[in-house]
Amino acid sequence: MEKGNKIRIMHNQNRRHFLKSGTTLGATLFATSALSFSYDTRDLKSKKSTDLEYRTLGKGSHSMKVSSVGLGCMGMSYHRSFIPDRSNSISVIRKAYDMGLNFFDTAEAYGPYTNEVLVGEAIKPFRKNILLCTKFGFEFQNNKMTGRLNSDPKHIRKVVEESLKRLNTDVIDLLYQHRVDPNVPMEDVAGTVKDLIREGKVKNFGLSEAGPNSIRKAHAVQPVTAIQSELSLMSRDPVSEILPVCEELGIGFVPYSPLSRAFLSGFINERTKYNPENDNRPTLPRYQPDAIKANWTIVNFLADFGNQRGYTPAQVALAWLLGLKPYVVPIPGTTKLAHLQENLWSGNLRLSTSELKEINDFMSTVTIVGSRLAASRVR
Ligand SMILES: NC(=O)c1ccc[n+]([C@@H]2O[C@H](COP(=O)([O-])OP(=O)(O)OC[C@H]3O[C@@H](n4cnc5c(N)ncnc54)[C@H](OP(=O)(O)O)[C@@H]3O)[C@@H](O)[C@H]2O)c1
C-alpha cells in the first residue's frame, strides 16, 4: 500500500503537470478552432493532416480504411455527466478531422437522437471524406429508452430513415445492430441490412456486443465489417472469445469504452461525483468507490509504465489495444481537445512484444473488482 500510495502521488503530480499543459494546449487548440469556425471544404482539402496511421476493418467490398483511432461522440450528449457547449463539441469533431481522424461513432440511442444531430452538423463540411457509423436496436418512448430491444425489420428501416435525416446525409457508412434482439432471427436482421445496402442507404454492416453464433449467422447473410464491443484492459473477454472469430471471418473489431469510461486514464477516482441524470457509471459495479480503490493498482501500473516512456496512462491503455491485432480500432470518447490529441498520438504508438508481455503479465496478477455490467444486465 505504501508503494501504491507513493506511485499514486507521483502519478497525480504528473497528471497535474500534464493537465496543466493539456489545458493550455486545449485552450490554444480551441482558440485556433474557434477562429476558423466557419469551415470551407476547399480549405480542408488543402489542410495537412497528421500522419495518423490507417487500418482496415472487414474485407473485400465491405472493408473500410479507417484511422487507427476513431472518435466516440456519445459523451458529447449522453452518459458522461457534463454536456459541454454545442460549439465546443463541434469544434472537437472538426479538429479530429483536421488531425487525420476519419472514423466517427454515434447512435440513435445517444441522447436519444441529439448526438446524431450534433454529429451530422459537425461533419457536414467534410462528410464525403469521413466514415460515419450509427446504430439501431432499442425502443424509445417520450425520449427515454423503454428498456426493450427492437430489431424488427420494419423498425430497422424506420430508424435508418430517421438517422439519415438527423445525420444530414444520404448514406450510413457502417450501420450496427446495437444489441442482439433475441426475438428477431439474426438472418432477418442481416437480410434487412443487406436490402438497405442494395438500396444505397447503408454501406456496411456491424454488430455490437454479439456473441460468436450471432456473428456467424449474420456474416453468412451479409458480410460483417466490424464488431463493436467493450474491450479494454479492464474488460478483456473478447480477446479470447471474439477476436478469433473476427480473425477467421475477416471482420474488424472496434473496442468501445477503451479507457473503461475514463478509469484507465486516472481521470476519475473513488471521490468523483457524477450527474446521475446523465451518467451510467454510478449504476455499474466497477465504478463504485470500493471497486475503484481496489482496481487502482492498474492505474498505478499504467502511470509507472508510461512515466518511463513518456506516455500517459490513457495512451498506454490505447496502445495495448492497438497491439492486440492490426484490425482493432478503438474509439475513445472525449469532449476535450487536449484529450483528443493525447488519444490520437497513441494511434502511432507501437509497443514491442516484450512491452505488451509486461502489461499482460501484470494484468494476469490482478483480479478486477466489480463486473462491467449492472447485475440486472448480466446474461
Ligand atoms: N456499442 C455500445 O454499446 C457502446 C457503449 C458505450 C460506448 N460506445 C461508444 O464508445 C465510445 C467511447 O466509450 P465511452 O465514452 O463509454 O468510454 P471511454 O472512451 O473509455 O472513456 C471516455 C471517458 O474518458 C475520458 N477521457 C477520454 N480521453 C481521455 C484522456 N486522454 N485523459 C483523460 N480522460 C479521458 C472522457 O472524458 P473527457 O470528455 O473529459 O475527455 C470520458 O469521460 C462512445 O463515445 C460511443 O461512441 C458504444
The ligand as a MOL file (V3000), in Angstrom:
LIG
                    3D

  0  0  0     0  0            999 V3000
M  V30 BEGIN CTAB
M  V30 COUNTS 48 52 0 0 0
M  V30 BEGIN ATOM
M  V30 1 N -21.7540 -0.1080 -28.6900 0
M  V30 2 C -22.0360 0.2080 -27.4710 0
M  V30 3 O -22.8890 -0.3860 -26.8210 0
M  V30 4 C -21.2920 1.3500 -26.8250 0
M  V30 5 C -21.3640 1.5460 -25.4350 0
M  V30 6 C -20.6360 2.6070 -24.8860 0
M  V30 7 C -19.8730 3.4200 -25.7030 0
M  V30 8 N -19.8490 3.2210 -27.0510 0 CHG=1
M  V30 9 C -19.0510 4.0630 -27.9430 0
M  V30 10 O -17.7010 4.1040 -27.4620 0
M  V30 11 C -17.2980 5.4610 -27.2720 0
M  V30 12 C -16.3390 5.5760 -26.1080 0
M  V30 13 O -16.8640 4.9660 -24.9470 0
M  V30 14 P -17.0160 5.6470 -23.5120 0
M  V30 15 O -17.2190 7.1140 -23.6210 0
M  V30 16 O -18.0090 4.8120 -22.8020 0 CHG=-1
M  V30 17 O -15.6490 5.3090 -22.7890 0
M  V30 18 P -14.1030 5.6950 -22.9430 0
M  V30 19 O -13.7870 6.1360 -24.3030 0
M  V30 20 O -13.3890 4.5410 -22.3630 0
M  V30 21 O -13.9570 6.8800 -21.9100 0
M  V30 22 C -14.4910 8.1490 -22.1410 0
M  V30 23 C -14.2180 8.9680 -20.9100 0
M  V30 24 O -12.8070 9.1070 -20.7410 0
M  V30 25 C -12.4260 10.4650 -20.6930 0
M  V30 26 N -11.1960 10.5920 -21.4790 0
M  V30 27 C -11.0440 10.3690 -22.8030 0
M  V30 28 N -9.7480 10.5390 -23.1460 0
M  V30 29 C -9.0990 10.8750 -22.0250 0
M  V30 30 C -7.7510 11.1830 -21.7520 0
M  V30 31 N -6.8150 11.1650 -22.6990 0
M  V30 32 N -7.4100 11.5100 -20.4720 0
M  V30 33 C -8.3500 11.5170 -19.5020 0
M  V30 34 N -9.6440 11.2350 -19.6960 0
M  V30 35 C -10.0120 10.9030 -20.9560 0
M  V30 36 C -13.5870 11.2360 -21.2840 0
M  V30 37 O -13.7410 12.4510 -20.6110 0
M  V30 38 P -13.3830 13.8760 -21.3190 0
M  V30 39 O -14.5760 14.2150 -22.1360 0
M  V30 40 O -13.1790 14.7220 -20.1460 0
M  V30 41 O -12.1430 13.6350 -22.1340 0
M  V30 42 C -14.7940 10.3390 -20.9970 0
M  V30 43 O -15.3830 10.6430 -19.7680 0
M  V30 44 C -18.6120 6.2190 -27.0640 0
M  V30 45 O -18.4790 7.5820 -27.3810 0
M  V30 46 C -19.5420 5.5070 -28.0040 0
M  V30 47 O -19.3800 6.0170 -29.3200 0
M  V30 48 C -20.5350 2.1820 -27.6140 0
M  V30 END ATOM
M  V30 BEGIN BOND
M  V30 1 1 1 2
M  V30 2 2 2 3
M  V30 3 1 2 4
M  V30 4 1 4 5
M  V30 5 2 4 48
M  V30 6 2 5 6
M  V30 7 1 6 7
M  V30 8 2 7 8
M  V30 9 1 8 9
M  V30 10 1 8 48
M  V30 11 1 9 10
M  V30 12 1 9 46
M  V30 13 1 10 11
M  V30 14 1 11 12
M  V30 15 1 11 44
M  V30 16 1 12 13
M  V30 17 1 13 14
M  V30 18 2 14 15
M  V30 19 1 14 16
M  V30 20 1 14 17
M  V30 21 1 17 18
M  V30 22 2 18 19
M  V30 23 1 18 20
M  V30 24 1 18 21
M  V30 25 1 21 22
M  V30 26 1 22 23
M  V30 27 1 23 24
M  V30 28 1 23 42
M  V30 29 1 24 25
M  V30 30 1 25 26
M  V30 31 1 25 36
M  V30 32 1 26 27
M  V30 33 1 26 35
M  V30 34 2 27 28
M  V30 35 1 28 29
M  V30 36 1 29 30
M  V30 37 2 29 35
M  V30 38 1 30 31
M  V30 39 2 30 32
M  V30 40 1 32 33
M  V30 41 2 33 34
M  V30 42 1 34 35
M  V30 43 1 36 37
M  V30 44 1 36 42
M  V30 45 1 37 38
M  V30 46 2 38 39
M  V30 47 1 38 40
M  V30 48 1 38 41
M  V30 49 1 42 43
M  V30 50 1 44 45
M  V30 51 1 44 46
M  V30 52 1 46 47
M  V30 END BOND
M  V30 END CTAB
M  END
